[in-house]
């Protein structure tokens, strides 16, 4: 009888052990089958323009004199207008000789010669390649050198053209020359007042801008004035080169187009560009995360999320300027999930 009880107890213990092992096995198996894989949406790196606008309060004034300053330093070569002369908008008032311009022209000419030499070398190499005289690698190197030379020339020419445009002082508005502050052979700078031109008539909006806006706005640019009777257009006629001690901003004047129903000394809201990045690489702003103020994104690669630190520039409500070395082939995860981490398995949502 004691032996029977011992056998029964032993069998019971074995059965309990088997039940525990089976439970753990099934629990582990069930847990493995319940692993959650988040579904994410992705987007490719694109090229777009990002333009940010700002608003300023402007005072409407009677059209007054426009103070004209050179945009570069140098020696006055020609002086085309004298006191009392009538001028048209865009008419050349004076020209400047600048050593920097001569240097840029030399650089541009050297870059053009380099481009021509590189193109000639590529043409010869292509002929040799077609005749099986050189390898594919040599041909690709010649093609790359030619392309780089073209880019170098384009950059040099752009810089030269910009500086050349600065070498001519033009009238931003039509009117009458009320002051000539320079003479031929004078050395001038952007701080020297060269001319004052009084406008024929009409109204002017006067307001201040930040240094960011000053970098993207130019004399002649069109802006929008939000008035009670509806929006009206104006064109920038003057941008100060010095900060106002009163406002801490750069003073700007814009000639208001004819027909605007505005009164002198009234206040209006001016909408203008604050910052811009044109033709830059962008990603959806929803893809950008921050850790200790450092931006990062998750890239989708082979079913996994890859955490990648990035550098971003300006951004709006939809896109952020991407300054990091990513290409159109890269896929950025645009949806956020608490399950995302570096190396996490993810499922891409079908478009």
C-alpha positions as CSV (number, residue, x, y, z in Angstrom):
1,X,0.0,0.0,0.0
2,X,2.9,2.4,0.8
3,X,4.5,1.5,-2.5
4,X,1.3,2.3,-4.3
5,X,1.0,5.7,-2.7
6,X,4.7,6.4,-3.6
7,X,4.1,5.5,-7.2
8,X,1.0,7.7,-7.3
9,X,2.9,10.7,-5.8
10,X,5.8,10.2,-8.2
11,X,3.4,10.1,-11.2
12,X,1.7,13.2,-9.9
13,X,5.0,15.1,-9.6
14,X,5.9,14.0,-13.1
15,X,2.6,15.2,-14.5
16,X,2.9,18.6,-12.8
17,X,6.4,19.0,-14.2
18,X,5.2,18.1,-17.7
19,X,2.4,20.6,-17.4
20,X,4.8,23.4,-16.3
21,X,7.2,22.7,-19.2
22,X,4.3,22.6,-21.7
23,X,2.8,25.9,-20.3
24,X,6.2,27.6,-20.6
25,X,6.7,26.3,-24.1
26,X,3.3,27.3,-25.3
27,X,3.5,30.7,-23.6
28,X,6.9,31.4,-25.3
29,X,5.5,30.3,-28.6
30,X,2.5,32.4,-28.2
31,X,4.6,35.5,-27.2
32,X,6.8,35.0,-30.3
33,X,3.7,35.0,-32.6
34,X,2.4,38.2,-31.0
35,X,5.5,40.5,-31.9
36,X,4.1,43.8,-33.2
37,X,5.6,45.2,-36.4
38,X,4.6,48.8,-37.0
39,X,3.4,49.9,-40.4
40,X,5.0,53.1,-41.6
41,X,4.7,55.5,-44.5
42,X,7.8,56.6,-46.5
43,X,8.8,59.4,-48.8
44,X,11.7,60.0,-51.1
45,X,14.1,63.0,-50.9
46,X,12.8,65.7,-53.3
47,X,14.0,69.0,-54.8
48,X,11.7,72.0,-54.0
49,X,11.6,75.7,-53.1
50,X,10.9,76.7,-49.5
51,X,9.9,80.3,-49.2
52,X,9.0,81.8,-45.8
53,X,7.0,85.0,-45.6
54,X,6.7,87.6,-42.9
55,X,4.5,90.6,-42.2
56,X,5.5,94.1,-41.2
57,X,3.5,97.2,-40.4
58,X,4.3,100.0,-42.9
59,X,3.5,103.7,-42.9
60,X,2.1,105.2,-46.1
61,X,3.9,108.4,-47.0
62,X,3.9,110.8,-49.9
63,X,6.5,109.7,-52.5
64,X,9.8,111.3,-51.4
65,X,13.4,111.2,-52.3
66,X,15.2,107.9,-52.8
67,X,18.8,107.8,-51.4
68,X,20.9,105.7,-53.7
69,X,24.1,103.9,-52.5
70,X,26.6,101.9,-54.4
71,X,26.5,98.1,-53.9
72,X,30.3,97.7,-54.1
73,X,33.5,99.6,-53.3
74,X,35.7,101.1,-56.1
75,X,36.5,104.0,-58.3
76,X,33.9,106.0,-60.1
77,X,34.6,105.6,-63.8
78,X,31.6,107.4,-65.4
79,X,29.1,109.9,-64.1
80,X,26.1,110.1,-66.4
81,X,23.7,112.4,-64.6
82,X,24.0,115.9,-63.0
83,X,21.8,117.8,-60.6
84,X,18.3,118.5,-61.9
85,X,18.4,115.8,-64.6
86,X,15.4,113.7,-65.3
87,X,15.9,110.0,-65.0
88,X,13.9,106.9,-65.9
89,X,13.6,103.7,-63.7
90,X,16.6,101.5,-64.4
91,X,18.6,104.2,-66.2
92,X,22.4,104.1,-65.6
93,X,23.6,106.9,-63.3
94,X,27.3,106.0,-62.9
95,X,29.7,103.1,-63.2
96,X,32.4,101.8,-60.8
97,X,35.8,100.2,-61.4
98,X,36.6,97.6,-58.8
99,X,39.8,95.5,-58.4
100,X,37.7,92.6,-57.2
101,X,35.8,92.6,-60.5
102,X,39.0,92.4,-62.5
103,X,40.1,89.5,-60.3
104,X,36.8,87.7,-60.8
105,X,37.1,88.2,-64.6
106,X,40.5,86.6,-64.6
107,X,39.1,83.6,-62.6
108,X,36.2,83.3,-65.0
109,X,38.5,83.4,-68.0
110,X,40.8,80.8,-66.4
111,X,37.8,78.6,-65.6
112,X,36.5,78.9,-69.2
113,X,39.9,77.8,-70.6
114,X,39.9,74.9,-68.1
115,X,36.5,73.9,-69.3
116,X,37.5,74.1,-72.9
117,X,40.6,72.0,-72.3
118,X,38.7,69.4,-70.3
119,X,36.1,69.2,-73.1
120,X,38.8,68.8,-75.7
121,X,40.5,66.1,-73.6
122,X,37.2,64.3,-73.3
123,X,36.5,64.4,-77.0
124,X,39.9,62.9,-77.7
125,X,39.5,60.3,-75.1
126,X,36.1,59.3,-76.5
127,X,37.7,58.9,-79.9
128,X,40.4,56.7,-78.4
129,X,37.8,54.7,-76.4
130,X,35.7,54.1,-79.6
131,X,38.9,52.8,-81.2
132,X,39.6,50.5,-78.1
133,X,42.6,52.7,-77.3
134,X,41.7,53.4,-73.7
135,X,39.6,51.8,-71.0
136,X,36.1,52.6,-69.8
137,X,37.6,53.9,-66.6
138,X,39.8,56.4,-68.4
139,X,36.8,57.6,-70.4
140,X,34.8,58.1,-67.2
141,X,37.6,60.0,-65.6
142,X,37.7,62.4,-68.6
143,X,34.0,62.8,-68.6
144,X,34.0,63.6,-64.9
145,X,36.8,66.1,-65.3
146,X,34.9,67.8,-68.1
147,X,31.7,68.1,-66.0
148,X,33.6,69.4,-63.0
149,X,35.3,72.0,-65.2
150,X,31.9,73.1,-66.5
151,X,30.6,73.5,-63.0
152,X,33.7,75.6,-62.0
153,X,33.2,77.9,-65.0
154,X,29.5,78.3,-64.2
155,X,30.2,79.2,-60.6
156,X,33.0,81.7,-61.6
157,X,30.7,83.3,-64.3
158,X,27.8,83.7,-61.9
159,X,30.0,85.4,-59.3
160,X,31.5,87.7,-62.0
161,X,28.0,88.6,-63.4
162,X,26.7,89.4,-59.9
163,X,29.7,91.7,-59.2
164,X,29.4,93.3,-62.6
165,X,25.8,94.2,-62.0
166,X,27.0,95.9,-58.8
167,X,29.5,98.0,-60.8
168,X,26.6,100.0,-62.3
169,X,24.6,102.4,-60.2
170,X,21.0,102.6,-61.6
171,X,18.0,104.7,-60.8
172,X,15.4,102.5,-58.9
173,X,12.6,104.9,-59.8
174,X,11.7,107.6,-62.3
175,X,12.2,111.1,-61.1
176,X,14.5,114.1,-60.8
177,X,18.1,114.1,-59.5
178,X,18.1,116.2,-56.4
179,X,21.7,115.5,-55.2
180,X,24.9,114.1,-56.7
181,X,27.3,113.1,-54.0
182,X,30.1,111.6,-56.1
183,X,32.6,112.7,-58.8
184,X,34.6,110.8,-61.4
185,X,37.6,109.1,-59.9
186,X,36.1,109.2,-56.4
187,X,36.6,106.1,-54.3
188,X,33.2,105.0,-53.0
189,X,31.7,102.3,-50.8
190,X,28.2,101.0,-49.9
191,X,28.2,103.6,-47.1
192,X,28.6,106.6,-49.5
193,X,25.4,108.3,-50.6
194,X,25.8,108.7,-54.4
195,X,22.5,110.2,-55.5
196,X,19.2,111.4,-54.3
197,X,16.3,111.0,-56.8
198,X,12.9,112.5,-56.1
199,X,9.9,110.5,-57.4
200,X,7.4,112.0,-59.8
201,X,4.5,111.4,-57.4
202,X,2.4,108.7,-55.9
203,X,2.7,107.0,-52.5
204,X,5.5,105.2,-50.7
205,X,5.3,102.5,-48.0
206,X,8.0,102.7,-45.4
207,X,8.8,99.8,-43.1
208,X,11.7,97.9,-41.5
209,X,13.1,94.4,-42.2
210,X,15.4,92.0,-40.5
211,X,18.9,90.9,-41.7
212,X,17.4,87.6,-42.9
213,X,14.9,89.5,-45.2
214,X,17.7,91.8,-46.3
215,X,19.6,88.9,-47.7
216,X,16.8,87.9,-50.1
217,X,15.1,91.2,-51.0
218,X,16.4,93.5,-53.7
219,X,15.5,96.9,-55.1
220,X,12.8,96.4,-57.7
221,X,11.2,93.4,-56.0
222,X,7.5,93.3,-55.8
223,X,5.7,93.1,-52.5
224,X,2.1,92.9,-51.4
225,X,0.3,95.5,-49.2
226,X,-2.8,94.3,-47.4
227,X,-5.1,97.3,-47.3
228,X,-8.7,97.8,-46.2
229,X,-9.9,98.0,-49.8
230,X,-8.0,95.0,-50.9
231,X,-4.4,94.0,-51.7
232,X,-2.2,96.3,-53.7
233,X,1.2,95.9,-55.2
234,X,4.4,97.9,-54.5
235,X,8.0,97.7,-55.6
236,X,11.0,98.2,-53.4
237,X,12.8,101.4,-54.2
238,X,15.3,101.6,-51.4
239,X,17.0,99.3,-48.8
240,X,19.2,100.9,-46.2
241,X,22.6,99.5,-45.6
242,X,22.6,100.4,-41.9
243,X,20.4,99.4,-39.0
244,X,18.1,102.0,-37.7
245,X,19.0,103.0,-34.1
246,X,15.3,103.5,-33.4
247,X,13.9,100.1,-34.6
248,X,16.9,97.9,-34.9
249,X,15.8,97.1,-38.4
250,X,16.9,98.0,-41.9
251,X,14.6,100.8,-43.3
252,X,12.9,100.0,-46.6
253,X,10.8,102.1,-49.0
254,X,8.5,100.7,-51.6
255,X,6.7,102.7,-54.3
256,X,3.0,101.8,-54.3
257,X,1.5,101.2,-57.7
258,X,-0.9,103.8,-59.0
259,X,-4.6,103.5,-58.3
260,X,-4.2,102.4,-54.7
261,X,-6.9,103.9,-52.4
262,X,-4.6,104.7,-49.5
263,X,-4.1,107.9,-47.4
264,X,-0.9,109.4,-46.2
265,X,0.2,108.4,-42.7
266,X,-2.1,105.4,-42.7
267,X,-0.8,102.1,-41.4
268,X,-0.9,99.0,-43.6
269,X,0.4,95.4,-43.4
270,X,3.2,94.4,-45.8
271,X,3.8,90.8,-46.8
272,X,7.3,90.0,-48.0
273,X,9.8,87.2,-48.2
274,X,11.6,86.5,-44.9
275,X,13.8,83.5,-45.9
276,X,14.1,81.3,-48.9
277,X,15.9,78.2,-50.2
278,X,15.4,77.6,-53.9
279,X,15.8,74.2,-55.6
280,X,17.0,72.5,-52.5
281,X,16.7,68.9,-51.2
282,X,13.7,68.6,-48.9
283,X,12.0,65.9,-46.8
284,X,8.6,66.0,-45.1
285,X,8.7,67.9,-41.8
286,X,6.9,65.0,-40.2
287,X,10.0,62.8,-40.7
288,X,12.2,65.0,-38.6
289,X,12.7,64.2,-34.9
290,X,14.9,65.7,-32.3
291,X,17.1,64.3,-29.5
292,X,18.8,66.9,-27.3
293,X,18.1,69.5,-30.0
294,X,19.9,67.4,-32.6
295,X,17.7,66.5,-35.6
296,X,17.5,62.9,-36.8
297,X,15.3,60.8,-39.1
298,X,14.6,57.1,-39.7
299,X,15.4,55.7,-43.1
300,X,13.6,52.6,-44.4
301,X,16.2,50.0,-45.5
302,X,15.4,46.3,-46.2
303,X,12.4,46.2,-43.8
304,X,14.2,48.0,-40.9
305,X,14.2,51.5,-39.5
306,X,17.7,53.0,-39.6
307,X,18.2,56.0,-37.3
308,X,20.2,58.7,-39.1
309,X,21.4,62.1,-37.8
310,X,20.8,64.9,-40.3
311,X,21.4,68.6,-40.8
312,X,18.4,70.7,-41.7
313,X,18.0,74.3,-42.8
314,X,14.8,76.3,-43.0
315,X,11.4,74.6,-42.9
316,X,7.7,75.4,-43.3
317,X,4.6,73.5,-42.3
318,X,5.2,70.8,-44.9
319,X,8.9,70.4,-45.7
320,X,12.3,70.9,-44.2
321,X,15.5,71.8,-46.2
322,X,17.9,68.8,-46.0
323,X,21.6,69.7,-46.0
324,X,22.8,66.1,-45.4
325,X,24.2,63.8,-48.1
326,X,21.0,61.9,-49.0
327,X,19.8,61.2,-52.5
328,X,16.5,60.6,-54.3
329,X,16.9,56.9,-53.8
330,X,16.7,57.2,-50.0
331,X,13.3,56.5,-48.4
332,X,12.5,58.5,-45.3
333,X,10.0,57.2,-42.7
334,X,7.4,59.9,-42.3
335,X,5.1,58.4,-39.6
336,X,6.0,58.3,-36.0
337,X,5.5,55.3,-33.8
338,X,6.6,54.5,-30.2
339,X,7.9,51.2,-31.6
340,X,10.5,52.9,-33.8
341,X,14.1,52.6,-32.8
342,X,17.4,52.0,-34.7
343,X,17.2,48.5,-36.3
344,X,13.4,48.0,-35.5
345,X,11.5,45.8,-38.0
346,X,8.9,47.8,-39.9
347,X,6.4,47.1,-42.6
348,X,6.0,49.7,-45.4
349,X,2.5,50.8,-46.1
350,X,1.5,50.1,-49.7
351,X,0.9,53.3,-51.7
